[in-house]
Amino acid sequence: MIISASRRTDIPALYGEWFMNRVRAGWCAVPNPMNARRVSHVSLQPGEVDAIVFWSKDPAPLLPHLDELDSMGFRYYFLFTLNDYPGKLEPNVPSLDERLETFLDLSRCTGPLRVVWRYDPIIISNVTTFDYHAERFARIAAELKGATRRVVVSFVDYYRKTERRLGGLEREGFEFDRQAESSEHVPAFLKELASIARKRDMEMFTCAEDRDYAECGVPPGRCIDDQLMNKLWPLQLGYKKDPYQRDLCLCAVSKDIGVSDTCTQGCTYCYSTVSNEVARRRCEQHDPTSPALWGRSAPDDEPVESHPRQMRLLK
């Protein structure tokens, strides 16, 4: 079984104490996002977990616990989202310099193959133009040379909840290009980013894009990546696409242990958080000793679901 921690919220940045309590206990509870009365009890026993994939914009709070995770025998890698956006788009993340230092510290702890840089999502606007991204990407890539071996990029998706928040910024002068991905500039833009990445010894991949940009030097990739895990550890995992993700998402099957509407970073483009007010309230109500990050930790009137060990298949 692969544990995703988490697409729904930033566990390393905000809920590291809870996470460490749960791995020590050997299990956690995960309310079903569509029906809170259904609660999965997920094993976090090292022998039952093939690997943990951490998603974070600021994993610094988890760094002091990595030695303990190592001593318990866990395998893990990080998907570190690192952009350089104006504060209006990412209001509650540390400064770029702080996040760069965290990235370098994390890489020193784990090695560069276990820290994947996500330059994601790419938002094209009158403030964040193609040239803006090329310049910022080049600066970050220069700082991260030797600290990572791969970078993942994708363009923003304008979901209804994303539109609502970005619409507020449009009233403040932002002009978002909702058709940017189909622009004639995209192939040259991605070729430029890929060239920058190669010069810094990084492979570049796209994430869940409509178009295949392999001809630009940017093939489709997957964030929950069985091939990377097999390269890092002698797992011999077989690939099965996660059926609960978008059709274009190539991620392998995993079990996400997060809860939506609990991230307080307030990024205006966020796909998971519907209400920042609800997220703040839930974060305040969070109990780090609870089996669940937030919400029910046991079922009400419906049966508990267990999550079986992911089947390993020889290639």
Secondary structure, DSSP 8 states (H G I E B T S, - for coil): -EEEE-SSS-HHHH-HHHHHHHHHHTEEEEEETTEEEEEEEEE--GGG-SEEEEEES--GGGGGGHHHHHHHT--EEEEEE-----TTTSTTS--HHHHHHHHHHHHHHH-GGGEEEEEEEE--BSSS-HHHHHHHHHHHHHHHTTT-SEEEEEE----HHHHHHHHHHHTTT--B-TTGGGSTTHHHHHHHHHHHHHHTT-EEEESS-SS-BGGGTB-B--SS-HHHHHHHSS------B-TTS-TT---B--EE---SS---S--TT-SS-S-HHHHHHHHHH--TTSSBSSS-SS-SSS--EE---------
